[in-house]
Amino acid sequence: MRLIENWFSERYSDNLQLSFRVKDQLLSIKTDYQRIDLFDTYDFGKLLSIDGTVQLTEKDEYVYHEMITMIPYYFNKKPKNALIIGGGDGGAAKRLLKLNFENIVNAEIDQNVVEVSKKYFPEIASSFNDKRVKLIIGDGIKYVKNSSEKFDRIIIDSTDPVGPAEGLFSEEFYRDIKNHLTDDGIVVTQSGSPYYQEGALSLAYKGLSEVFSNVKSYLAFIPTYPSGLWSFTMASKSEFTVRDENVINGIYFNKDVLTGSFYLPEFVKKIIY
């Protein structure tokens, strides 16, 4: 008798998708903003999907969260406070806490992402229990429009530039972000797969370049994201300078990655330059 196999697939194009063999589907809900699905997979543990795209898995989430926080951490003046826009799973906040940030504001638009993460990824979402983290359920775009706070680091931990995240890739939003950065502060955003989503990288790099005089993109290998090659883009009002201090290793991140991730393949350069 043949056993029925269950699979979750993220489609990259009409002709290509990445599939995960699934033990069980643990959750499927439609919120006011997006569809959230949760799967228990054989190779990557629990997998969180939003609108059909992989957001994190238990096995490789550390790469994304280390790279969106630890790379900008070591540039310019040592940061003390941060704003996270998105990041409802708590992973970025958890990494910032390990870097000894004193104050973190986390603005997540969808309460359901937070609740699902607390239930199914408690080690990651435990950051929301720390008194240094202020969780705000609300639109990050409106938050930066109406707030007057200044931050050393602003992390845009968003989904792809469609639906509720579309405005997080706009020039107007980046101008509002600039008003909330300290003089040598840094903003960083995930900017998609340069192979399958070159439009996201182009939007982020060119949009930030219209607002900031210093912009850099860098890359990481994330096995469960489209093509495995993922980009991040950071910007600052001041020149980027790596601080002269010992670098703390992560699981993925180290001193070599701090510098080497900025060496871009030629096809990536052609997207942004």
Backbone as CSV, one residue per row, in Angstrom:
resi,resn,N_x,N_y,N_z,CA_x,CA_y,CA_z,C_x,C_y,C_z
1,MET,0.849,-1.198,0.000,0.000,0.000,0.000,0.886,1.251,0.000
2,ARG,0.632,2.149,-0.905,1.450,3.356,-1.027,0.967,4.422,-0.048
3,LEU,1.918,4.977,0.712,1.591,6.047,1.657,1.422,7.362,0.915
4,ILE,0.471,8.158,1.334,0.256,9.477,0.743,1.273,10.456,1.327
5,GLU,1.999,11.147,0.464,2.976,12.129,0.914,2.401,13.527,0.774
6,ASN,2.635,14.356,1.774,2.189,15.749,1.752,3.388,16.662,1.557
7,TRP,3.201,17.686,0.726,4.277,18.612,0.416,3.761,20.040,0.468
8,PHE,4.630,20.955,0.941,4.380,22.386,0.785,5.367,22.909,-0.246
9,SER,4.863,23.680,-1.196,5.724,24.210,-2.259,5.629,25.715,-2.330
10,GLU,6.777,26.365,-2.403,6.824,27.792,-2.707,7.197,27.952,-4.167
11,ARG,6.328,28.585,-4.920,6.565,28.728,-6.361,7.387,29.982,-6.634
12,TYR,8.466,29.820,-7.387,9.330,30.941,-7.752,8.954,31.515,-9.118
13,SER,8.450,30.660,-9.989,8.036,31.089,-11.325,7.013,30.078,-11.832
14,ASP,6.556,30.260,-13.046,5.603,29.312,-13.634,6.218,27.934,-13.818
15,ASN,7.529,27.875,-13.816,8.207,26.616,-14.143,9.071,26.067,-13.013
16,LEU,9.064,26.727,-11.852,10.002,26.318,-10.807,9.409,26.546,-9.422
17,GLN,9.629,25.580,-8.540,9.210,25.734,-7.155,10.114,24.908,-6.252
18,LEU,10.165,25.262,-4.980,10.891,24.491,-3.984,9.866,23.824,-3.082
19,SER,10.013,22.511,-2.889,9.023,21.758,-2.127,9.631,21.149,-0.873
20,PHE,8.843,21.138,0.192,9.236,20.566,1.470,8.276,19.428,1.817
21,ARG,8.811,18.269,2.106,7.952,17.177,2.538,7.460,17.476,3.959
22,VAL,6.163,17.332,4.141,5.504,17.794,5.362,4.980,16.624,6.185
23,LYS,5.283,16.653,7.488,4.682,15.690,8.414,3.232,16.052,8.703
24,ASP,3.014,17.376,8.907,1.675,17.824,9.287,1.550,19.320,9.034
25,GLN,0.341,19.759,8.725,0.061,21.189,8.691,-0.535,21.567,10.040
26,LEU,0.146,22.467,10.743,-0.235,22.799,12.110,-1.214,23.956,12.187
27,LEU,-1.248,24.779,11.135,-2.063,25.990,11.201,-2.285,26.547,9.801
28,SER,-3.456,27.125,9.582,-3.724,27.880,8.365,-4.807,28.896,8.685
29,ILE,-4.455,30.179,8.650,-5.418,31.227,8.968,-5.292,32.373,7.971
30,LYS,-6.406,33.039,7.739,-6.420,34.241,6.902,-6.677,35.426,7.820
31,THR,-5.706,36.327,7.906,-5.843,37.493,8.762,-6.339,38.678,7.931
32,ASP,-6.431,39.839,8.548,-6.828,41.043,7.812,-5.776,41.462,6.791
33,TYR,-4.559,40.910,6.916,-3.454,41.369,6.075,-2.884,40.300,5.152
34,GLN,-2.982,39.024,5.561,-2.246,37.999,4.835,-2.693,36.598,5.276
35,ARG,-2.228,35.588,4.551,-2.496,34.211,4.946,-1.264,33.645,5.646
36,ILE,-1.472,33.030,6.793,-0.383,32.439,7.562,-0.570,30.929,7.597
37,ASP,0.459,30.196,7.203,0.448,28.736,7.275,1.661,28.260,8.061
38,LEU,1.468,27.179,8.786,2.564,26.615,9.562,2.619,25.112,9.302
39,PHE,3.808,24.628,8.969,4.000,23.218,8.645,5.095,22.620,9.529
40,ASP,4.942,21.346,9.809,6.017,20.589,10.448,6.674,19.769,9.344
41,THR,7.898,20.135,8.964,8.576,19.492,7.843,9.591,18.469,8.338
42,TYR,9.988,17.581,7.440,10.942,16.538,7.812,12.354,17.081,7.987
43,ASP,12.787,17.935,7.083,14.190,18.350,7.082,14.466,19.676,7.783
44,PHE,13.464,20.550,7.869,13.718,21.889,8.404,12.898,22.219,9.652
45,GLY,12.252,21.230,10.236,11.450,21.484,11.426,10.223,22.314,11.082
46,LYS,9.769,23.091,12.025,8.586,23.917,11.779,8.922,25.031,10.785
47,LEU,7.987,25.260,9.871,8.167,26.234,8.790,6.995,27.200,8.804
48,LEU,7.293,28.491,8.860,6.275,29.535,8.822,6.211,30.115,7.421
49,SER,4.999,30.123,6.858,4.781,30.665,5.520,3.755,31.789,5.596
50,ILE,4.022,32.867,4.867,3.063,33.966,4.736,2.779,34.176,3.255
51,ASP,1.516,34.110,2.923,1.080,34.236,1.526,1.862,33.319,0.594
52,GLY,2.122,32.105,1.078,2.761,31.088,0.247,4.262,31.164,0.145
53,THR,4.902,32.092,0.873,6.359,32.227,0.821,6.972,31.898,2.182
54,VAL,8.100,31.227,2.150,8.777,30.829,3.384,9.304,32.061,4.114
55,GLN,8.939,32.183,5.385,9.445,33.273,6.218,10.582,32.807,7.119
56,LEU,10.398,31.661,7.752,11.471,31.109,8.574,11.239,29.625,8.787
57,THR,12.320,28.927,9.070,12.246,27.545,9.525,13.116,27.409,10.768
58,GLU,12.820,26.403,11.559,13.611,26.182,12.767,15.082,25.931,12.447
59,LYS,15.352,25.283,11.325,16.716,24.850,11.044,17.630,25.964,10.567
60,ASP,17.100,26.939,9.789,18.022,27.923,9.208,17.661,29.379,9.494
61,GLU,16.742,29.636,10.444,16.344,31.029,10.713,17.507,31.886,11.170
62,TYR,18.517,31.259,11.784,19.632,32.013,12.343,20.377,32.816,11.276
63,VAL,20.419,32.322,10.047,21.174,33.036,9.014,20.560,34.411,8.764
64,TYR,19.269,34.422,8.480,18.582,35.682,8.198,18.694,36.646,9.370
65,HIS,18.413,36.171,10.558,18.376,37.077,11.712,19.765,37.579,12.107
66,GLU,20.765,36.757,11.937,22.126,37.233,12.195,22.538,38.282,11.163
67,MET,22.230,38.034,9.913,22.727,38.913,8.855,22.007,40.252,8.808
68,ILE,20.760,40.297,9.191,20.046,41.575,9.148,20.365,42.436,10.372
69,THR,20.977,41.838,11.387,21.306,42.589,12.612,22.807,42.764,12.825
70,MET,23.590,41.705,12.630,24.995,41.744,13.031,25.871,42.497,12.034
71,ILE,25.536,42.442,10.748,26.320,43.217,9.774,26.241,44.715,10.091
72,PRO,25.051,45.324,10.134,25.011,46.771,10.422,25.460,47.120,11.836
73,TYR,25.421,46.170,12.753,25.841,46.445,14.134,27.294,46.905,14.205
74,TYR,28.178,46.325,13.399,29.611,46.583,13.515,30.084,47.792,12.724
75,PHE,29.162,48.501,12.085,29.534,49.707,11.358,29.197,50.951,12.184
76,ASN,30.046,51.997,12.016,29.810,53.305,12.642,29.809,53.198,14.173
77,LYS,29.264,54.188,14.830,29.276,54.223,16.294,28.479,53.074,16.881
78,LYS,28.942,52.548,18.005,28.274,51.408,18.636,26.834,51.775,18.988
79,PRO,25.862,51.018,18.486,24.457,51.386,18.696,23.924,50.949,20.060
80,LYS,22.920,51.704,20.539,22.283,51.381,21.818,20.791,51.104,21.686
81,ASN,20.160,51.706,20.670,18.721,51.496,20.525,18.373,51.214,19.074
82,ALA,17.225,50.584,18.874,16.854,50.172,17.524,15.342,50.168,17.361
83,LEU,14.933,50.344,16.114,13.547,50.175,15.701,13.500,49.023,14.702
84,ILE,12.609,48.070,14.955,12.367,46.979,14.016,10.978,47.180,13.433
85,ILE,10.893,47.202,12.130,9.602,47.300,11.457,9.315,45.948,10.826
86,GLY,8.225,45.322,11.237,7.972,43.930,10.902,8.530,43.066,12.017
87,GLY,9.150,41.956,11.641,9.838,41.148,12.649,8.927,40.555,13.700
88,GLY,7.696,40.209,13.319,6.740,39.708,14.300,7.080,38.360,14.888
89,ASP,8.067,37.661,14.319,8.491,36.393,14.904,9.416,36.584,16.097
90,GLY,9.970,37.794,16.257,10.846,38.077,17.397,12.308,37.767,17.166
91,GLY,12.656,37.232,15.995,14.032,36.815,15.753,15.032,37.949,15.692
92,ALA,14.678,39.048,15.055,15.594,40.193,14.986,15.786,40.801,16.368
93,ALA,14.702,40.924,17.116,14.799,41.471,18.471,15.670,40.580,19.354
94,LYS,15.520,39.269,19.212,16.328,38.348,20.017,17.819,38.539,19.743
95,ARG,18.174,38.701,18.474,19.578,38.893,18.136,20.095,40.224,18.656
96,LEU,19.286,41.289,18.578,19.707,42.590,19.104,19.912,42.543,20.618
97,LEU,19.085,41.785,21.304,19.267,41.634,22.752,20.611,40.982,23.061
98,LYS,20.997,40.002,22.251,22.292,39.350,22.451,23.447,40.302,22.175
99,LEU,23.179,41.341,21.388,24.198,42.363,21.103,24.144,43.502,22.116
100,ASN,23.350,43.325,23.155,23.264,44.255,24.290,22.657,45.616,23.943
101,PHE,21.692,45.615,23.032,20.934,46.844,22.812,20.131,47.159,24.073
102,GLU,20.052,48.440,24.405,19.386,48.846,25.639,17.884,49.041,25.458
103,ASN,17.476,49.508,24.260,16.062,49.756,23.996,15.732,49.347,22.560
104,ILE,14.656,48.586,22.401,14.232,48.127,21.084,12.733,48.348,20.950
105,VAL,12.323,49.050,19.898,10.912,49.190,19.565,10.635,48.280,18.368
106,ASN,9.637,47.411,18.488,9.297,46.477,17.414,7.857,46.739,16.975
107,ALA,7.699,47.283,15.757,6.380,47.593,15.223,5.981,46.540,14.200
108,GLU,4.998,45.718,14.545,4.502,44.637,13.684,3.027,44.881,13.384
109,ILE,2.680,44.828,12.107,1.315,45.180,11.708,0.293,44.096,12.048
110,ASP,0.729,42.833,12.105,-0.215,41.719,12.244,-0.012,41.001,13.571
111,GLN,-0.940,41.206,14.497,-0.907,40.558,15.801,-0.811,39.033,15.682
112,ASN,-1.413,38.495,14.639,-1.436,37.038,14.472,-0.041,36.465,14.272
113,VAL,0.836,37.189,13.590,2.204,36.713,13.403,2.893,36.553,14.749
114,VAL,2.677,37.521,15.628,3.271,37.469,16.972,2.721,36.290,17.755
115,GLU,1.402,36.110,17.738,0.783,35.042,18.519,1.195,33.663,18.009
116,VAL,1.234,33.499,16.691,1.666,32.222,16.118,3.113,31.931,16.495
117,SER,3.957,32.951,16.446,5.373,32.773,16.780,5.556,32.436,18.254
118,LYS,4.802,33.077,19.115,4.899,32.775,20.547,4.519,31.327,20.839
119,LYS,3.530,30.821,20.114,3.062,29.454,20.355,3.977,28.407,19.743
120,TYR,4.440,28.641,18.518,5.161,27.603,17.791,6.674,27.813,17.719
121,PHE,7.140,29.046,17.965,8.581,29.326,17.993,8.916,30.072,19.290
122,PRO,8.641,29.480,20.445,8.779,30.203,21.716,10.197,30.668,22.019
123,GLU,11.207,29.930,21.562,12.584,30.356,21.832,12.922,31.623,21.072
124,ILE,12.374,31.765,19.871,12.632,32.964,19.079,11.802,34.130,19.604
125,ALA,10.513,33.893,19.838,9.597,34.957,20.260,9.757,35.335,21.725
126,SER,10.625,34.642,22.456,10.859,34.981,23.870,11.385,36.398,24.032
127,SER,11.927,36.977,22.948,12.442,38.350,23.023,11.358,39.337,23.425
128,PHE,10.091,39.030,23.097,9.004,39.946,23.429,8.716,39.983,24.935
129,ASN,9.293,39.048,25.683,9.119,39.045,27.140,10.174,39.873,27.847
130,ASP,11.162,40.348,27.105,12.245,41.140,27.703,11.799,42.590,27.851
131,LYS,12.082,43.179,28.981,11.632,44.545,29.271,12.299,45.587,28.372
132,ARG,13.391,45.222,27.720,14.053,46.156,26.808,13.340,46.256,25.460
133,VAL,12.394,45.361,25.203,11.670,45.334,23.930,10.256,45.872,24.128
134,LYS,9.913,46.892,23.353,8.554,47.446,23.358,7.864,47.018,22.076
135,LEU,6.886,46.138,22.194,6.158,45.641,21.033,4.956,46.522,20.746
136,ILE,4.885,47.016,19.522,3.760,47.839,19.084,3.060,47.104,17.948
137,ILE,1.778,46.816,18.117,1.001,46.222,17.038,0.393,47.361,16.230
138,GLY,0.924,47.557,15.049,0.470,48.669,14.226,1.313,48.801,12.976
139,ASP,0.908,49.683,12.115,1.544,49.919,10.824,2.867,50.658,11.026
140,GLY,3.977,50.028,10.617,5.286,50.650,10.765,5.422,51.924,9.966
141,ILE,4.740,52.010,8.820,4.789,53.218,7.999,4.174,54.386,8.754
142,LYS,3.040,54.151,9.390,2.396,55.198,10.180,3.212,55.540,11.417
143,TYR,3.869,54.533,11.971,4.676,54.779,13.173,5.798,55.769,12.885
144,VAL,6.536,55.547,11.795,7.646,56.463,11.499,7.129,57.816,11.026
145,LYS,5.916,57.840,10.513,5.332,59.108,10.069,4.971,59.993,11.258
146,ASN,4.524,59.357,12.338,3.980,60.109,13.474,4.908,60.195,14.688
147,SER,5.917,59.340,14.737,6.803,59.321,15.900,7.915,60.353,15.756
148,SER,8.508,60.723,16.878,9.633,61.674,16.863,10.918,61.054,17.399
149,GLU,10.903,59.760,17.720,12.071,59.099,18.302,13.211,58.968,17.287
150,LYS,14.426,58.956,17.818,15.622,58.733,17.001,16.222,57.380,17.364
151,PHE,16.762,56.703,16.358,17.310,55.370,16.572,18.692,55.249,15.946
152,ASP,19.543,54.437,16.584,20.865,54.143,16.036,20.778,53.143,14.886
153,ARG,19.835,52.220,14.972,19.624,51.242,13.918,18.127,51.099,13.665
154,ILE,17.765,51.025,12.385,16.396,50.731,11.985,16.439,49.522,11.071
155,ILE,15.722,48.485,11.444,15.727,47.214,10.714,14.353,47.000,10.099
156,ILE,14.316,46.929,8.776,13.058,46.695,8.064,12.995,45.209,7.735
157,ASP,12.344,44.477,8.610,12.253,43.022,8.522,10.883,42.675,7.950
158,SER,10.743,42.844,6.648,9.431,42.767,6.002,9.325,41.543,5.110
159,THR,8.098,41.279,4.662,7.888,40.306,3.608,8.247,40.958,2.269
160,ASP,7.987,40.270,1.171,8.295,40.805,-0.161,7.459,42.057,-0.446
161,PRO,7.895,42.912,-1.388,7.230,44.203,-1.631,5.888,44.097,-2.349
162,VAL,4.986,43.334,-1.748,3.603,43.244,-2.219,2.697,43.285,-0.999
163,GLY,1.428,43.614,-1.194,0.486,43.636,-0.080,0.882,44.640,0.981
164,PRO,0.792,44.254,2.279,1.057,45.200,3.359,2.496,45.703,3.409
165,ALA,3.431,44.995,2.761,4.842,45.397,2.793,5.239,46.297,1.629
166,GLU,4.342,46.539,0.697,4.702,47.288,-0.510,5.246,48.674,-0.176
167,GLY,4.606,49.353,0.762,5.023,50.703,1.119,6.366,50.774,1.816
168,LEU,6.869,49.616,2.292,8.152,49.592,2.983,9.336,49.654,2.021
169,PHE,9.061,49.711,0.730,10.110,49.823,-0.276,10.010,51.143,-1.044
170,SER,9.260,52.103,-0.521,9.036,53.345,-1.250,10.010,54.442,-0.818
171,GLU,10.270,55.363,-1.721,11.169,56.476,-1.417,10.604,57.350,-0.297
172,GLU,9.297,57.560,-0.292,8.674,58.374,0.762,8.914,57.765,2.134
173,PHE,8.786,56.450,2.228,9.034,55.767,3.493,10.492,55.914,3.911
174,TYR,11.409,55.786,2.967,12.830,55.929,3.290,13.155,57.340,3.780
175,ARG,12.454,58.346,3.257,12.680,59.715,3.741,12.212,59.865,5.185
176,ASP,11.099,59.227,5.521,10.638,59.242,6.904,11.620,58.510,7.809
177,ILE,12.170,57.404,7.311,13.164,56.652,8.069,14.375,57.520,8.370
178,LYS,14.820,58.280,7.379,15.998,59.129,7.552,15.813,60.104,8.706
179,ASN,14.611,60.611,8.878,14.332,61.558,9.955,14.434,60.926,11.334
180,HIS,14.399,59.604,11.386,14.429,58.911,12.670,15.784,58.291,12.988
181,LEU,16.771,58.509,12.126,18.110,57.981,12.372,18.985,59.023,13.062
182,THR,19.809,58.561,13.982,20.834,59.424,14.542,21.840,59.763,13.437
183,ASP,22.765,60.685,13.706,23.645,61.209,12.656,24.427,60.127,11.920
184,ASP,24.921,59.124,12.641,25.631,58.042,11.969,24.873,56.723,12.089
185,GLY,23.562,56.830,12.260,22.717,55.647,12.331,22.630,54.919,11.000
186,ILE,22.131,53.702,11.038,22.054,52.848,9.844,20.669,52.224,9.755
187,VAL,20.119,52.238,8.552,18.896,51.488,8.261,19.277,50.305,7.385
188,VAL,18.666,49.152,7.639,18.913,47.965,6.827,17.580,47.312,6.497
189,THR,17.468,46.827,5.271,16.258,46.136,4.842,16.624,44.850,4.122
190,GLN,15.787,43.839,4.271,15.944,42.674,3.396,15.510,43.121,2.002
191,SER,16.221,42.656,0.975,15.922,43.138,-0.374,15.801,42.019,-1.396
192,GLY,15.442,40.821,-0.929,15.051,39.764,-1.828,16.180,38.980,-2.482
193,SER,15.772,38.047,-3.315,16.715,37.223,-4.063,17.163,37.956,-5.324
194,PRO,18.452,38.215,-5.478,18.897,38.911,-6.686,18.718,38.062,-7.942
195,TYR,18.509,36.765,-7.768,18.335,35.894,-8.934,16.880,35.851,-9.394
196,TYR,15.953,35.691,-8.443,14.543,35.565,-8.803,13.731,36.830,-8.550
197,GLN,14.252,37.739,-7.724,13.494,38.931,-7.350,14.346,40.187,-7.516
198,GLU,14.948,40.328,-8.671,15.841,41.461,-8.867,15.115,42.789,-8.718
199,GLY,13.792,42.791,-8.943,13.026,44.021,-8.773,13.024,44.506,-7.348
200,ALA,12.984,43.584,-6.382,13.002,43.964,-4.965,14.337,44.595,-4.596
201,LEU,15.425,43.985,-5.051,16.752,44.541,-4.778,16.916,45.905,-5.428
202,SER,16.468,46.036,-6.663,16.568,47.314,-7.367,15.749,48.394,-6.665
203,LEU,14.527,48.042,-6.252,13.669,48.996,-5.530,14.348,49.499,-4.268
204,ALA,14.890,48.554,-3.490,15.512,48.926,-2.217,16.756,49.778,-2.437
205,TYR,17.648,49.324,-3.318,18.906,50.040,-3.505,18.682,51.432,-4.098
206,LYS,17.889,51.499,-5.156,17.678,52.785,-5.823,16.839,53.728,-4.961
207,GLY,15.847,53.174,-4.251,15.045,54.006,-3.364,15.866,54.601,-2.241
208,LEU,16.715,53.789,-1.616,17.571,54.287,-0.543,18.606,55.273,-1.081
209,SER,19.092,55.045,-2.296,20.098,55.936,-2.886,19.537,57.324,-3.181
210,GLU,18.226,57.416,-3.392,17.597,58.718,-3.598,17.574,59.543,-2.319
211,VAL,17.706,58.874,-1.190,17.535,59.528,0.109,18.848,59.624,0.885
212,PHE,19.680,58.594,0.767,20.917,58.511,1.542,22.137,58.591,0.620
213,SER,23.198,59.182,1.122,24.426,59.318,0.331,25.299,58.071,0.408
214,ASN,25.027,57.182,1.345,25.839,55.980,1.514,24.919,54.755,1.551
215,VAL,25.044,53.901,0.546,24.198,52.711,0.428,25.073,51.522,0.032
216,LYS,24.869,50.385,0.687,25.598,49.168,0.365,24.639,47.973,0.401
217,SER,24.815,47.059,-0.541,24.091,45.792,-0.514,25.063,44.668,-0.174
218,TYR,24.549,43.643,0.487,25.378,42.484,0.819,24.538,41.220,0.719
219,LEU,25.206,40.068,0.713,24.555,38.802,0.414,24.765,37.765,1.512
220,ALA,23.845,36.806,1.556,23.968,35.672,2.469,23.368,34.446,1.808
221,PHE,23.792,33.282,2.293,23.228,32.031,1.814,22.170,31.559,2.795
222,ILE,20.906,31.491,2.341,19.801,31.028,3.173,19.122,29.888,2.421
223,PRO,19.305,28.650,2.847,18.882,27.485,2.061,17.421,27.471,1.654
224,THR,16.530,27.981,2.500,15.093,27.857,2.224,14.495,29.071,1.533
225,TYR,15.311,30.053,1.161,14.831,31.215,0.425,15.123,31.035,-1.065
226,PRO,14.365,31.698,-1.934,14.520,31.497,-3.381,15.970,31.583,-3.857
227,SER,16.439,30.538,-4.486,17.786,30.358,-5.042,18.846,30.147,-3.967
228,GLY,18.516,30.378,-2.689,19.500,30.265,-1.614,20.347,31.515,-1.451
229,LEU,20.339,32.385,-2.456,21.120,33.629,-2.406,20.175,34.772,-2.048
230,TRP,20.467,35.451,-0.934,19.565,36.497,-0.451,20.323,37.793,-0.238
231,SER,19.633,38.907,-0.471,20.295,40.213,-0.362,19.710,41.050,0.764
232,PHE,20.556,41.898,1.285,20.192,42.917,2.262,20.807,44.230,1.788
233,THR,20.165,45.337,2.088,20.685,46.637,1.685,20.624,47.583,2.865
234,MET,21.738,48.264,3.137,21.777,49.189,4.268,22.206,50.573,3.797
235,ALA,21.793,51.587,4.563,22.058,52.978,4.179,22.318,53.821,5.418
236,SER,23.050,54.917,5.215,23.379,55.812,6.314,23.619,57.219,5.781
237,LYS,23.431,58.206,6.650,23.739,59.590,6.296,25.240,59.835,6.310
238,SER,25.988,59.018,7.042,27.441,59.176,7.140,28.141,58.009,6.460
239,GLU,29.437,58.149,6.222,30.201,57.088,5.577,30.256,55.857,6.472
240,PHE,30.255,54.683,5.840,30.336,53.441,6.594,31.763,53.189,7.065
241,THR,31.902,52.936,8.347,33.204,52.619,8.912,33.059,51.442,9.866
242,VAL,33.836,50.385,9.638,33.798,49.226,10.535,34.539,49.567,11.817
243,ARG,33.911,49.332,12.958,34.556,49.632,14.241,35.696,48.649,14.511
244,ASP,36.721,49.145,15.165,37.880,48.325,15.526,37.608,47.650,16.863
245,GLU,36.949,46.517,16.809,36.663,45.761,18.026,36.534,44.288,17.676
246,ASN,36.609,43.446,18.688,36.470,42.016,18.456,35.067,41.700,17.949
247,VAL,35.001,40.842,16.949,33.728,40.446,16.357,33.228,39.175,17.041
248,ILE,31.991,39.198,17.464,31.376,38.032,18.092,30.837,37.112,17.001
249,ASN,31.225,35.859,17.024,30.744,34.913,16.031,29.299,34.520,16.313
250,GLY,28.534,34.348,15.235,27.231,33.726,15.362,27.339,32.286,14.901
251,ILE,26.248,31.717,14.435,26.302,30.389,13.831,26.741,30.520,12.378
252,TYR,26.274,31.556,11.709,26.657,31.862,10.334,27.671,33.005,10.286
253,PHE,27.416,34.048,11.021,28.195,35.282,10.962,29.548,35.134,11.651
254,ASN,30.595,35.736,11.025,31.903,35.874,11.660,32.634,37.056,11.022
255,LYS,33.875,37.257,11.383,34.638,38.409,10.898,34.800,38.374,9.377
256,ASP,35.006,37.189,8.822,35.156,37.075,7.371,33.856,37.440,6.654
257,VAL,32.732,37.020,7.209,31.438,37.331,6.611,31.164,38.826,6.683
258,LEU,31.611,39.470,7.755,31.403,40.907,7.928,31.945,41.695,6.739
259,THR,33.075,41.272,6.213,33.658,41.966,5.056,33.313,41.271,3.737
260,GLY,33.327,39.942,3.744,33.158,39.193,2.508,31.772,39.264,1.911
261,SER,30.749,39.507,2.728,29.376,39.527,2.209,29.121,40.712,1.281
262,PHE,30.029,41.693,1.278,29.874,42.865,0.410,30.532,42.682,-0.958
263,TYR,31.226,41.555,-1.160,31.800,41.256,-2.471,30.699,40.638,-3.334
264,LEU,30.235,41.388,-4.309,29.044,41.005,-5.063,29.391,40.399,-6.418
265,PRO,28.655,39.356,-6.832,28.809,38.840,-8.204,28.464,39.917,-9.223
266,GLU,28.998,39.770,-10.406,28.815,40.801,-11.429,27.341,41.002,-11.783
267,PHE,26.548,39.932,-11.829,25.145,40.099,-12.215,24.367,40.870,-11.154
268,VAL,24.814,40.788,-9.893,24.163,41.574,-8.821,24.544,43.042,-8.953
269,LYS,25.814,43.299,-9.250,26.247,44.687,-9.461,25.441,45.357,-10.556
270,LYS,25.143,44.615,-11.604,24.407,45.203,-12.737,22.974,45.542,-12.364
271,ILE,22.442,44.885,-11.348,21.084,45.194,-10.889,21.045,46.540,-10.167
272,ILE,22.090,46.825,-9.397,22.033,47.994,-8.507,22.837,49.191,-8.990
273,TYR,23.783,49.007,-9.889,24.618,50.115,-10.331,24.221,50.589,-11.726
